[in-house]
């Protein structure tokens, strides 16, 4: 009875507040009152999905780096169907000895043992022993055992995961065994990146907590964002495992989701908790404070989350399974983190009230929601807008200029650690058989055109050797030839070689193989990049327009987000293409940026940039709605959101830059590019350029034609 009376009283107290609030304010009030139900639902969700979470990295797919519908994928499918699985997904097991040749009993025994391992797994297809003139070096000391692919590319990566230790364990008595090929490459590549991501996460968590404590001055307030993020991450990890049962999801999806969910979850919680503490300071009623918080900051967080989801959804247009599922993984994590922010967090705040300030540090009680420091900064920008506008633009443009010469390509073997078996085998094959031997091109053609195809391929510039035509065992009428390039598979000349073959060979000939798959994927990424950018910019602008009801500031907020993106890629070119600072950062420059970078990182950077844009402009609009004074909107918008943006950016930069410590190149690229983007965006754009643009445009920033106001749904950020 007592509990029922308390609940009824609370509902009565908040009913009037809720009636004056929007849907999110009412949601906040409902979750605060019915918090036990909210806690129970989230507990069931986290426990239920969390049961699947531990298996996430073993369950998810390891391949998917291909351009669906491309010529190279067609070749792989034909090879799997008609040539015993001798496709780009086949496993090439290198056997090498300095003092014994392939005909020796010891070498023959090892080759037999490799065949025995292959017969223990149905995912392995036909085993082709070393062939003179094709897979045996001229000196006879290096040979390749080909294990065909009898499963999908994802199946083959998992098969290598499970058997590579068994295969490498066959080394001994002066004989070395190295599993190589595309499937082995992705197996070692994924493992190296996963290990690096986990190490970086372990480093970033204590740094993040320290920044949160400094920002909030309270251990309880600082711990809330981390607890929120953990709930979202556990749920999303379990969700990805379940989703993988329906369609293959790249293991990279979870890697990116871990990092992005941590950064965004903390962003959202910072904004909500900061606003709640301010509401408690003048209301003293935790339920009313929860309603006010969700009615104002909740709208900004929801809009920010939608902007992130919209930006990442554009990546789904790219016809590459790994790229698409990376976006799906991050989107799923964002959905869970956003859901936790909109339901679980207000329920916790409604329970804590002033307890959110528990375990406070000495300076915490002096903190104000309206930061005097950022208010002074806003006044300074208001008095001297043009010097700050010109200065920030000049820095961003100078940093962005190098992007003009940016080169992109799929990663070379150098992104795999030097002690990885696939790299060791790759280098052994190159030394024994030539630079292009690890990256043979496969040509599938009807039998009638085999002779002509062999002649043309042999005379193509950059082709060192063409193997004799191999007829399909099933009598389908196809033959396969292997064209061995004269250059390393990651050499720029490979693009010309593949293009020349496809142009000059008979019309029915198809050119594939691992190097061609990389080239086709890179071409697809290049082709779709401008479309993805256009979609992201358009949808981002429309979301800001709906939220702010003002076309000019929505347009400016969208356009300036491009500046930090361009500057980040300009810096990326200097570091990863030209090698600036590579010695300090501990990597070998490839001479290009990894191919998925522009499409994927653009979507991520733009999403983060719009995240801060929403926080700043939503706060500014709230003050403009109350005062109708653009100076109040400009200065108070910065005073009330500046500290949150600064703290959130500090957390993101710390999270991202920890990945710069990773040994593999891809997480290093990701960490540095995203870290630089956030650093530039938060300091030069959100805390300088965008506030200055509000000052320069004045009332015009918030003007909207009458016809547009009639068309748009009414959105207000004031409470």
C-alpha positions as CSV (number, residue, x, y, z in Angstrom):
1,X,0.0,0.0,0.0
2,X,2.8,2.4,0.9
3,X,4.6,1.8,-2.4
4,X,1.3,2.3,-4.3
5,X,0.7,5.6,-2.5
6,X,4.2,6.8,-3.3
7,X,3.9,5.9,-7.0
8,X,0.4,7.6,-7.2
9,X,1.8,10.7,-5.5
10,X,4.7,10.8,-7.9
11,X,2.4,10.5,-10.9
12,X,0.2,13.3,-9.6
13,X,3.3,15.5,-9.1
14,X,4.5,15.0,-12.6
15,X,1.3,14.9,-14.5
16,X,1.1,18.7,-15.0
17,X,4.8,18.8,-16.0
18,X,4.2,16.0,-18.5
19,X,1.2,17.7,-20.1
20,X,3.4,20.8,-20.8
21,X,6.1,18.6,-22.3
22,X,6.6,16.8,-25.6
23,X,6.7,13.1,-26.2
24,X,10.3,12.7,-25.0
25,X,9.5,14.6,-21.8
26,X,6.6,12.3,-21.2
27,X,8.8,9.3,-21.9
28,X,11.3,10.5,-19.4
29,X,8.6,11.0,-16.8
30,X,7.2,7.5,-17.5
31,X,10.6,5.8,-17.2
32,X,11.4,7.7,-14.0
33,X,8.1,6.6,-12.4
34,X,8.2,3.0,-13.7
35,X,11.9,2.6,-13.3
36,X,11.6,-0.9,-11.8
37,X,10.0,-2.1,-15.0
38,X,12.6,-0.3,-17.1
39,X,15.4,-1.9,-15.0
40,X,13.8,-5.3,-15.3
41,X,13.4,-5.1,-19.1
42,X,17.0,-3.9,-19.6
43,X,18.3,-6.6,-17.2
44,X,16.5,-9.3,-19.3
45,X,17.7,-7.7,-22.5
46,X,21.3,-7.5,-21.4
47,X,21.3,-11.0,-19.8
48,X,19.5,-12.6,-22.8
49,X,21.6,-11.0,-25.5
50,X,24.7,-11.1,-23.3
51,X,24.5,-14.9,-23.2
52,X,25.5,-14.8,-26.9
53,X,28.0,-12.0,-26.6
54,X,31.1,-14.0,-25.5
55,X,31.0,-15.9,-28.8
56,X,30.8,-12.8,-30.9
57,X,34.3,-12.8,-32.3
58,X,34.3,-16.5,-33.0
59,X,30.8,-16.4,-34.6
60,X,31.1,-13.5,-37.0
61,X,32.3,-13.8,-40.6
62,X,35.9,-13.3,-41.5
63,X,35.7,-12.5,-45.2
64,X,33.3,-10.4,-47.4
65,X,35.9,-8.1,-48.9
66,X,34.6,-8.3,-52.5
67,X,32.5,-6.3,-54.9
68,X,29.3,-8.2,-55.4
69,X,28.5,-8.7,-59.1
70,X,32.0,-8.1,-60.3
71,X,33.9,-10.1,-62.9
72,X,36.4,-11.4,-60.3
73,X,33.6,-12.8,-58.0
74,X,32.2,-14.5,-61.1
75,X,35.6,-16.2,-61.7
76,X,35.7,-17.3,-58.1
77,X,32.2,-18.8,-58.3
78,X,33.1,-20.6,-61.6
79,X,36.4,-22.0,-60.0
80,X,34.5,-23.3,-57.0
81,X,31.9,-24.9,-59.2
82,X,34.0,-26.4,-62.0
83,X,37.6,-26.6,-60.8
84,X,37.5,-28.4,-57.5
85,X,37.5,-25.2,-55.4
86,X,40.7,-23.9,-57.0
87,X,39.6,-20.3,-56.5
88,X,41.0,-17.2,-54.8
89,X,39.5,-18.6,-51.5
90,X,41.7,-21.8,-51.8
91,X,44.4,-22.3,-49.1
92,X,47.9,-22.3,-50.4
93,X,50.2,-24.2,-48.0
94,X,53.9,-23.3,-48.6
95,X,56.5,-25.9,-47.8
96,X,60.1,-24.8,-47.8
97,X,63.5,-26.2,-46.9
98,X,66.9,-24.8,-47.3
99,X,68.7,-28.1,-47.6
100,X,66.0,-30.5,-49.0
101,X,64.1,-30.5,-52.2
102,X,60.5,-31.4,-52.9
103,X,61.4,-35.0,-54.0
104,X,63.0,-35.8,-50.6
105,X,61.2,-38.3,-48.4
106,X,60.9,-35.8,-45.6
107,X,59.3,-33.1,-47.8
108,X,57.0,-35.7,-49.4
109,X,55.9,-36.9,-45.9
110,X,55.0,-33.3,-44.9
111,X,53.1,-32.8,-48.1
112,X,51.2,-36.0,-47.3
113,X,50.5,-34.8,-43.8
114,X,49.1,-31.5,-45.2
115,X,46.7,-33.6,-47.3
116,X,45.7,-35.6,-44.3
117,X,44.8,-32.4,-42.4
118,X,42.7,-31.2,-45.4
119,X,40.6,-34.4,-45.5
120,X,39.5,-33.9,-41.9
121,X,37.3,-30.9,-42.7
122,X,34.5,-30.8,-45.3
123,X,35.1,-27.1,-46.0
124,X,38.4,-28.1,-47.7
125,X,38.0,-29.3,-51.2
126,X,40.3,-31.1,-53.6
127,X,44.0,-31.2,-52.7
128,X,46.4,-30.5,-55.5
129,X,50.0,-31.5,-54.8
130,X,52.9,-29.4,-56.0
131,X,53.2,-29.3,-59.8
132,X,56.5,-28.8,-61.6
133,X,56.7,-25.5,-63.5
134,X,53.6,-24.2,-61.6
135,X,53.8,-24.6,-57.9
136,X,57.4,-25.8,-57.4
137,X,60.3,-23.4,-57.5
138,X,63.1,-23.9,-60.0
139,X,65.5,-25.0,-57.3
140,X,63.0,-27.4,-55.9
141,X,63.3,-26.1,-52.3
142,X,59.9,-24.4,-52.2
143,X,56.5,-26.0,-53.1
144,X,52.8,-25.1,-52.7
145,X,50.1,-27.5,-51.8
146,X,46.8,-26.2,-53.0
147,X,43.7,-27.0,-50.8
148,X,40.5,-26.2,-52.7
149,X,37.6,-24.2,-51.3
150,X,34.5,-26.3,-50.6
151,X,32.7,-23.6,-48.8
152,X,32.0,-19.9,-48.8
153,X,34.8,-17.3,-48.4
154,X,33.7,-17.0,-44.7
155,X,33.8,-20.8,-44.3
156,X,37.3,-20.9,-45.6
157,X,38.6,-18.1,-43.3
158,X,37.1,-20.0,-40.3
159,X,38.6,-23.3,-41.6
160,X,42.0,-21.6,-41.6
161,X,41.4,-20.2,-38.2
162,X,40.8,-23.7,-36.9
163,X,43.6,-25.5,-38.7
164,X,46.5,-23.1,-39.2
165,X,48.1,-24.0,-35.9
166,X,47.8,-27.7,-36.9
167,X,49.4,-26.9,-40.3
168,X,52.2,-24.8,-39.0
169,X,52.9,-27.4,-36.4
170,X,54.0,-29.7,-39.2
171,X,57.2,-27.6,-39.4
172,X,60.4,-29.3,-38.2
173,X,63.6,-31.0,-39.2
174,X,64.6,-28.1,-41.4
175,X,61.2,-27.9,-43.1
176,X,58.9,-24.9,-42.7
177,X,55.1,-24.9,-43.4
178,X,53.1,-21.7,-43.9
179,X,49.4,-21.5,-44.7
180,X,49.0,-18.6,-47.2
181,X,46.5,-17.3,-49.8
182,X,43.5,-14.9,-49.4
183,X,41.7,-17.0,-46.8
184,X,44.9,-17.3,-44.6
185,X,45.5,-13.6,-45.1
186,X,42.1,-12.6,-43.7
187,X,42.5,-15.1,-40.9
188,X,45.8,-13.6,-39.7
189,X,44.7,-10.1,-40.6
190,X,41.5,-10.3,-38.6
191,X,43.2,-11.8,-35.6
192,X,45.9,-9.1,-35.5
193,X,43.3,-6.4,-35.8
194,X,41.1,-8.0,-33.1
195,X,44.0,-8.3,-30.7
196,X,45.0,-4.7,-31.4
197,X,41.4,-3.4,-30.9
198,X,41.0,-5.2,-27.5
199,X,44.4,-3.8,-26.3
200,X,43.4,-0.3,-27.3
201,X,40.0,-0.6,-25.6
202,X,41.7,-1.8,-22.4
203,X,43.9,1.3,-22.5
204,X,41.1,3.7,-23.4
205,X,38.7,2.7,-20.6
206,X,40.8,4.1,-17.6
207,X,41.7,7.2,-19.6
208,X,38.0,7.7,-20.4
209,X,37.0,7.3,-16.8
210,X,39.7,9.8,-15.7
211,X,38.4,12.4,-18.2
212,X,34.8,11.8,-17.1
213,X,35.7,12.3,-13.5
214,X,37.4,15.6,-14.4
215,X,34.5,16.7,-16.4
216,X,31.8,15.8,-13.9
217,X,33.7,16.0,-10.6
218,X,31.6,13.1,-9.4
219,X,32.4,9.4,-9.5
220,X,28.7,8.5,-9.8
221,X,28.0,10.9,-12.6
222,X,31.2,9.8,-14.4
223,X,30.3,6.1,-14.0
224,X,26.9,6.4,-15.5
225,X,28.0,6.9,-19.2
226,X,30.3,3.9,-18.9
227,X,27.6,1.7,-17.4
228,X,25.3,2.8,-20.2
229,X,27.8,2.1,-22.8
230,X,28.5,-1.4,-21.4
231,X,24.8,-2.2,-21.5
232,X,24.6,-1.1,-25.1
233,X,27.7,-3.0,-26.1
234,X,26.7,-6.2,-24.5
235,X,23.3,-6.1,-26.1
236,X,24.7,-5.2,-29.5
237,X,27.3,-8.0,-29.4
238,X,24.6,-10.5,-28.7
239,X,22.4,-9.0,-31.4
240,X,25.2,-9.3,-33.9
241,X,25.6,-13.0,-33.1
242,X,21.9,-13.6,-33.7
243,X,21.9,-11.5,-36.9
244,X,24.9,-13.5,-38.1
245,X,22.7,-16.6,-38.0
246,X,20.5,-14.9,-40.7
247,X,23.2,-13.3,-42.8
248,X,27.0,-13.2,-42.5
249,X,28.2,-10.2,-40.4
250,X,31.9,-9.2,-40.6
251,X,33.9,-9.6,-37.5
252,X,35.0,-6.0,-38.2
253,X,31.5,-4.9,-37.4
254,X,32.0,-5.7,-33.7
255,X,35.5,-4.1,-33.7
256,X,34.1,-0.8,-35.0
257,X,30.9,-1.1,-32.9
258,X,33.0,-1.4,-29.7
259,X,34.9,1.8,-30.4
260,X,32.0,3.9,-31.8
261,X,29.5,2.8,-29.1
262,X,31.9,3.8,-26.3
263,X,32.5,7.2,-27.9
264,X,28.8,8.0,-28.7
265,X,27.4,6.5,-25.5
266,X,29.6,8.7,-23.5
267,X,28.6,11.7,-25.7
268,X,24.9,11.1,-25.2
269,X,25.2,10.4,-21.4
270,X,27.3,13.5,-20.9
271,X,24.7,15.7,-22.5
272,X,21.8,14.2,-20.6
273,X,23.5,14.0,-17.2
274,X,24.9,17.5,-17.5
275,X,21.4,18.8,-18.3
276,X,19.8,16.8,-15.5
277,X,22.2,18.2,-12.9
278,X,21.3,21.7,-14.1
279,X,17.6,21.0,-13.8
280,X,18.1,19.6,-10.3
281,X,19.9,22.8,-9.3
282,X,16.8,24.9,-9.8
283,X,14.0,22.4,-9.5
284,X,15.1,20.2,-6.6
285,X,12.5,17.6,-7.8
286,X,14.1,14.7,-9.5
287,X,11.0,13.6,-11.5
288,X,10.4,17.1,-12.9
289,X,14.1,17.4,-13.6
290,X,14.0,14.2,-15.6
291,X,11.0,15.4,-17.6
292,X,12.8,18.7,-18.4
293,X,16.0,17.0,-19.3
294,X,14.4,14.6,-21.8
295,X,12.2,17.3,-23.2
296,X,15.3,19.4,-24.1
297,X,18.5,17.5,-24.1
298,X,16.7,14.3,-25.0
299,X,15.5,15.8,-28.3
300,X,19.1,16.8,-29.2
301,X,20.4,13.3,-28.4
302,X,17.6,11.6,-30.4
303,X,18.3,13.9,-33.4
304,X,22.0,13.2,-33.1
305,X,21.5,9.4,-33.0
306,X,19.2,9.6,-36.1
307,X,21.9,11.6,-37.8
308,X,24.5,9.0,-37.1
309,X,22.2,6.2,-38.3
310,X,21.4,8.1,-41.5
311,X,25.1,8.8,-42.2
312,X,26.0,5.1,-41.7
313,X,23.0,3.9,-43.6
314,X,24.4,5.5,-46.8
315,X,27.3,3.0,-46.6
316,X,24.8,0.2,-47.2
317,X,24.7,1.3,-50.8
318,X,28.2,0.0,-51.4
319,X,28.0,-3.6,-52.9
320,X,30.6,-5.0,-50.6
321,X,29.4,-7.4,-47.8
322,X,32.2,-6.5,-45.3
323,X,31.7,-2.8,-45.7
324,X,28.0,-3.1,-45.4
325,X,28.1,-5.2,-42.3
326,X,30.6,-3.0,-40.6
327,X,28.0,-0.2,-41.0
328,X,25.3,-2.6,-39.7
329,X,27.4,-3.4,-36.6
330,X,27.9,0.2,-35.7
331,X,24.2,1.0,-36.4
332,X,23.1,-1.8,-34.2
333,X,25.4,-0.6,-31.4
334,X,24.1,3.0,-31.8
335,X,20.5,1.8,-31.7
336,X,21.1,0.0,-28.4
337,X,23.1,2.9,-26.9
338,X,20.5,5.4,-28.0
339,X,17.7,3.2,-26.6
340,X,19.5,3.0,-23.3
341,X,20.1,6.7,-23.3
342,X,16.4,7.4,-23.9
343,X,15.0,4.9,-21.4
344,X,17.5,3.4,-19.0
345,X,19.4,6.6,-18.3
346,X,16.4,8.7,-17.3
347,X,15.1,5.8,-15.1
348,X,18.5,5.8,-13.3
349,X,18.5,9.6,-13.0
350,X,14.9,9.6,-11.7
351,X,16.1,7.2,-9.0
352,X,19.3,9.0,-8.1
353,X,18.1,12.6,-8.1
354,X,20.9,14.6,-6.3
355,X,22.6,11.3,-5.7
356,X,24.0,11.8,-9.2
357,X,26.6,14.1,-7.5
358,X,27.6,11.5,-4.9
359,X,31.3,10.9,-4.3
360,X,32.1,14.4,-5.5
361,X,35.5,15.9,-5.8
362,X,36.1,19.3,-4.1
363,X,35.6,21.4,-7.2
364,X,32.4,19.7,-8.3
365,X,30.1,21.8,-6.1
366,X,31.4,24.9,-7.7
367,X,30.4,23.7,-11.2
368,X,27.6,25.5,-13.0
369,X,25.7,24.3,-16.1
370,X,26.3,27.7,-17.6
371,X,30.0,27.7,-17.8
372,X,31.5,31.1,-17.1
373,X,34.6,30.2,-19.0
374,X,32.7,29.3,-22.2
375,X,30.4,32.3,-21.7
376,X,33.6,34.5,-21.8
377,X,34.8,32.7,-24.8
378,X,31.4,33.3,-26.5
379,X,31.6,37.0,-25.7
380,X,35.1,37.1,-27.2
381,X,33.9,35.5,-30.4
382,X,30.9,37.8,-30.5
383,X,33.1,40.9,-30.3
384,X,35.7,39.7,-32.8
385,X,34.1,37.3,-35.2
386,X,36.1,37.9,-38.4
387,X,39.6,37.2,-37.1
388,X,38.5,33.9,-35.6
389,X,36.5,33.0,-38.7
390,X,39.4,33.7,-41.0
391,X,42.0,32.0,-38.7
392,X,40.0,28.8,-38.3
393,X,39.2,28.6,-42.0
394,X,42.8,29.1,-42.9
395,X,44.1,26.3,-40.7
396,X,41.4,23.9,-41.9
397,X,42.0,24.7,-45.6
398,X,45.8,24.3,-45.2
399,X,45.3,20.9,-43.6
400,X,42.8,19.9,-46.2
401,X,44.9,20.8,-49.3
402,X,47.0,17.6,-49.3
403,X,43.7,15.6,-49.8
404,X,44.0,16.5,-53.5
405,X,46.8,14.0,-54.0
406,X,45.3,11.2,-51.8
407,X,45.7,7.7,-53.2
408,X,43.7,4.7,-52.1
409,X,44.2,0.9,-52.6
410,X,43.4,-2.3,-50.8
411,X,46.0,-3.2,-48.1
412,X,49.2,-4.9,-49.0
413,X,50.8,-7.8,-47.1
414,X,52.7,-5.3,-45.0
415,X,49.6,-4.7,-42.8
416,X,50.0,-8.2,-41.4
417,X,52.6,-8.6,-38.6
418,X,56.0,-9.8,-39.7
419,X,55.7,-13.0,-37.6
420,X,52.3,-14.0,-39.1
421,X,52.6,-17.3,-41.0
422,X,50.8,-15.8,-44.1
423,X,53.4,-13.1,-44.4
424,X,56.3,-15.4,-43.9
425,X,55.0,-17.8,-46.5
426,X,54.2,-14.9,-48.9
427,X,57.8,-13.7,-48.7
428,X,59.2,-17.2,-49.1
429,X,57.2,-17.7,-52.3
430,X,58.3,-14.3,-53.7
431,X,61.9,-15.1,-53.0
432,X,61.7,-18.5,-54.6
433,X,59.3,-17.9,-57.5
434,X,59.2,-14.2,-58.2
435,X,57.5,-11.0,-57.0
436,X,54.1,-11.8,-58.5
437,X,53.9,-15.5,-57.6
438,X,51.7,-15.0,-54.4
439,X,49.1,-13.1,-56.5
440,X,48.3,-15.2,-59.6
441,X,45.5,-14.0,-61.8
442,X,42.9,-16.7,-62.8
443,X,41.4,-16.6,-66.3
444,X,38.4,-18.8,-67.0
445,X,37.4,-19.2,-70.6
446,X,35.5,-21.7,-72.9
447,X,37.8,-24.5,-74.1
448,X,37.5,-23.3,-77.7
449,X,39.2,-20.0,-76.9
450,X,41.9,-21.5,-74.6
451,X,44.8,-21.3,-77.1
452,X,44.1,-17.7,-78.2
453,X,43.7,-16.7,-74.5
454,X,47.0,-18.2,-73.6
455,X,48.8,-16.4,-76.5
456,X,47.3,-13.0,-75.7
457,X,47.9,-13.3,-71.9
458,X,51.5,-14.4,-72.5
459,X,52.2,-11.3,-74.6
460,X,50.5,-8.9,-72.2
461,X,53.0,-6.5,-70.6
462,X,53.6,-7.2,-66.9
463,X,52.7,-10.9,-67.1
464,X,55.7,-13.1,-66.3
465,X,54.2,-16.5,-67.1
466,X,51.0,-18.2,-68.1
467,X,50.3,-21.8,-67.0
468,X,48.9,-24.3,-69.4
469,X,45.1,-24.4,-69.7
470,X,43.5,-26.7,-67.1
471,X,40.2,-28.2,-68.2
472,X,37.3,-28.4,-65.8
473,X,36.9,-31.9,-64.3
474,X,33.2,-31.9,-64.7
475,X,33.2,-31.6,-68.5
476,X,31.6,-28.2,-68.4
477,X,33.7,-26.9,-71.3
478,X,35.6,-24.3,-69.3
479,X,39.4,-24.1,-68.9
480,X,41.4,-22.1,-66.4
481,X,44.8,-20.5,-66.9
482,X,46.9,-18.8,-64.2
483,X,48.6,-15.6,-65.3
484,X,51.6,-14.9,-63.0
485,X,52.3,-11.1,-62.8
486,X,55.9,-9.8,-62.8
487,X,55.2,-7.4,-60.0
488,X,54.0,-7.6,-56.4
489,X,50.2,-8.1,-56.1
490,X,49.8,-4.7,-54.4
491,X,51.9,-2.9,-57.0
492,X,50.1,-0.1,-58.8
493,X,50.9,-1.7,-62.1
494,X,48.5,-4.6,-61.3
495,X,45.6,-2.3,-62.2
496,X,47.0,-1.8,-65.7
497,X,47.8,-5.6,-66.1
498,X,44.2,-6.6,-65.2
499,X,42.7,-3.8,-67.4
500,X,44.9,-4.9,-70.3
501,X,43.9,-8.5,-69.9
502,X,40.2,-7.7,-69.7
503,X,40.5,-5.5,-72.8
504,X,42.6,-7.7,-75.0
505,X,41.4,-11.3,-74.2
506,X,38.5,-12.9,-76.1
507,X,35.1,-11.6,-75.0
508,X,34.1,-14.8,-73.2
509,X,37.3,-14.8,-71.0
510,X,36.9,-13.7,-67.4
511,X,39.8,-12.4,-65.3
512,X,39.8,-13.0,-61.5
513,X,42.0,-14.1,-58.7
514,X,42.8,-12.3,-55.4
515,X,44.5,-9.3,-56.9
516,X,41.6,-8.8,-59.3
517,X,39.1,-9.0,-56.5
518,X,41.0,-6.3,-54.6
519,X,41.0,-4.1,-57.7
520,X,37.3,-4.7,-58.4
521,X,36.4,-3.9,-54.8
522,X,38.5,-0.7,-54.9
523,X,36.8,0.4,-58.1
524,X,33.3,-0.2,-56.5
525,X,34.4,1.8,-53.5
526,X,35.6,4.6,-55.7
527,X,32.5,4.6,-57.9
528,X,30.1,4.7,-54.9
529,X,32.0,7.2,-52.8
530,X,30.5,10.4,-54.4
531,X,27.0,8.8,-54.2
532,X,27.5,8.0,-50.5
533,X,28.8,11.5,-49.8
534,X,25.8,13.0,-51.6
535,X,23.3,10.9,-49.8
536,X,24.9,11.7,-46.4
537,X,25.0,15.4,-47.0
538,X,21.4,15.5,-48.3
539,X,20.0,13.5,-45.5
540,X,22.1,15.3,-42.9
541,X,20.9,18.7,-44.1
542,X,17.2,17.5,-44.1
543,X,17.5,16.3,-40.5
544,X,19.0,19.5,-39.3
545,X,16.4,21.4,-41.3
546,X,13.6,19.5,-39.5
547,X,15.2,20.0,-36.1
548,X,16.2,23.6,-36.4
549,X,13.4,24.8,-38.7
550,X,15.9,27.2,-40.3
551,X,17.4,26.5,-43.7
552,X,20.5,28.8,-43.4
553,X,21.9,27.4,-40.2
554,X,21.0,23.9,-41.3
555,X,23.0,24.4,-44.5
556,X,26.0,26.0,-42.7
557,X,26.0,23.2,-40.1
558,X,26.1,20.6,-42.8
559,X,28.8,22.4,-45.0
560,X,31.2,23.1,-42.2
561,X,31.2,19.4,-41.2
562,X,32.9,18.8,-44.5
563,X,35.9,20.9,-43.4
564,X,37.0,18.7,-40.6
565,X,36.5,15.6,-42.8
566,X,38.7,17.1,-45.6
567,X,41.3,18.2,-43.1
568,X,41.5,14.8,-41.4
569,X,42.0,13.1,-44.8
570,X,44.6,15.7,-45.7
571,X,46.5,14.8,-42.5
572,X,46.0,11.1,-43.3
573,X,47.7,11.5,-46.7
574,X,50.7,13.1,-45.1
575,X,51.0,10.4,-42.5
576,X,50.0,7.2,-44.2
577,X,50.8,7.9,-47.9
578,X,53.9,10.1,-47.5
579,X,55.1,8.5,-44.3
580,X,55.3,11.6,-42.1
581,X,55.9,10.5,-38.5
582,X,55.8,6.8,-39.5
583,X,58.9,6.1,-37.4
584,X,57.4,7.6,-34.3
585,X,54.1,5.8,-34.9
586,X,55.8,2.5,-35.7
587,X,54.6,1.6,-39.1
588,X,55.7,1.2,-42.7
589,X,53.9,3.6,-45.1
590,X,52.2,1.7,-48.0
591,X,52.2,4.8,-50.2
592,X,48.4,4.9,-50.1
593,X,45.4,4.9,-47.7
594,X,43.6,1.6,-47.2
595,X,40.8,1.5,-49.8
596,X,37.7,1.4,-47.5
597,X,38.9,4.5,-45.7
598,X,37.2,7.3,-47.7
599,X,33.8,5.8,-47.8
600,X,33.7,4.4,-44.3
601,X,35.6,7.0,-42.4
602,X,33.8,9.8,-44.2
603,X,30.5,8.4,-42.9
604,X,31.9,8.0,-39.3
605,X,33.5,11.5,-39.2
606,X,30.5,13.2,-40.6
607,X,28.3,11.4,-38.1
608,X,30.5,12.5,-35.2
609,X,30.7,16.1,-36.6
610,X,26.9,16.3,-36.9
611,X,26.7,14.9,-33.3
612,X,28.5,18.0,-32.0
613,X,26.6,20.3,-34.4
614,X,23.3,19.1,-33.0
615,X,24.4,19.6,-29.4
616,X,25.6,23.2,-30.1
617,X,22.8,24.3,-32.4
618,X,20.0,22.7,-30.4
619,X,21.2,24.5,-27.3
620,X,21.5,27.8,-29.2
621,X,18.0,27.4,-30.7
622,X,16.6,26.7,-27.2
623,X,17.9,30.1,-26.0
624,X,16.8,31.8,-29.2
625,X,13.3,30.5,-28.8
626,X,13.2,32.0,-25.3
627,X,14.9,35.3,-25.9
628,X,14.6,36.0,-29.7
629,X,18.0,37.6,-29.3
630,X,20.8,36.1,-31.6
631,X,23.5,37.2,-29.2
632,X,21.9,35.3,-26.3
633,X,21.5,32.3,-28.6
634,X,25.2,32.5,-29.6
635,X,26.8,33.2,-26.2
636,X,24.4,31.1,-24.0
637,X,24.4,28.3,-26.5
638,X,28.1,28.0,-26.2
639,X,28.1,28.6,-22.4
640,X,25.6,25.7,-21.9
641,X,27.1,23.2,-24.4
642,X,30.7,24.2,-24.7
643,X,31.9,22.2,-21.7
644,X,30.0,19.1,-22.7
645,X,31.3,19.3,-26.3
646,X,34.9,19.8,-25.0
647,X,34.6,16.9,-22.5
648,X,32.9,14.6,-25.1
649,X,35.6,15.5,-27.7
650,X,38.4,14.8,-25.1
651,X,36.9,11.4,-24.5
652,X,36.6,10.6,-28.2
653,X,40.1,11.8,-29.0
654,X,41.4,9.7,-26.1
655,X,39.5,6.6,-27.4
656,X,40.5,7.0,-31.0
657,X,44.2,7.9,-30.4
658,X,44.7,4.8,-28.3
659,X,44.2,2.9,-31.5
660,X,47.2,4.7,-32.9
661,X,49.2,2.5,-30.5
662,X,48.1,-0.6,-32.3
663,X,50.7,-2.5,-34.4
664,X,48.5,-3.4,-37.4
665,X,48.0,-0.5,-39.8
666,X,44.2,-0.5,-40.2
667,X,43.3,0.3,-36.5
668,X,46.2,2.8,-36.5
669,X,44.7,4.5,-39.6
670,X,41.3,4.5,-38.1
671,X,42.4,5.9,-34.7
672,X,44.5,8.7,-36.1
673,X,42.1,9.8,-38.8
674,X,39.1,9.8,-36.5
675,X,41.1,11.3,-33.6
676,X,42.4,14.2,-35.8
677,X,38.9,14.7,-37.2
678,X,37.3,15.0,-33.8
679,X,40.1,17.2,-32.5
680,X,39.8,19.6,-35.4
681,X,36.0,19.5,-35.4
682,X,35.5,20.2,-31.7
683,X,38.2,22.9,-31.4
684,X,38.1,24.8,-34.7
685,X,34.6,24.3,-35.9
686,X,32.1,23.7,-33.0
687,X,33.9,26.0,-30.6
688,X,35.0,28.6,-33.1
689,X,33.7,28.6,-36.6
690,X,30.1,27.6,-36.1
691,X,29.5,30.0,-33.2
692,X,31.1,32.8,-35.3
693,X,28.8,32.0,-38.2
694,X,25.9,32.3,-35.7
695,X,27.2,35.8,-34.8
696,X,27.7,36.9,-38.4
697,X,24.3,35.7,-39.6
698,X,22.4,37.0,-36.6
699,X,18.6,36.7,-36.9
700,X,19.1,35.3,-40.4
701,X,20.5,32.1,-39.0
702,X,17.1,31.3,-37.4
703,X,14.8,32.7,-40.2
704,X,12.5,30.4,-42.0
705,X,9.9,31.2,-44.7
706,X,6.3,30.8,-43.8
707,X,5.7,28.1,-46.3
708,X,8.5,26.0,-45.0
709,X,7.3,26.3,-41.4
710,X,3.9,25.1,-42.6
711,X,5.5,22.0,-44.3
712,X,7.9,21.0,-41.5
713,X,6.8,19.3,-38.4
714,X,7.0,21.6,-35.4
715,X,10.0,20.9,-33.2
716,X,10.9,23.0,-30.2
717,X,13.9,22.7,-27.9
718,X,12.7,24.9,-25.1
719,X,10.8,23.5,-22.1
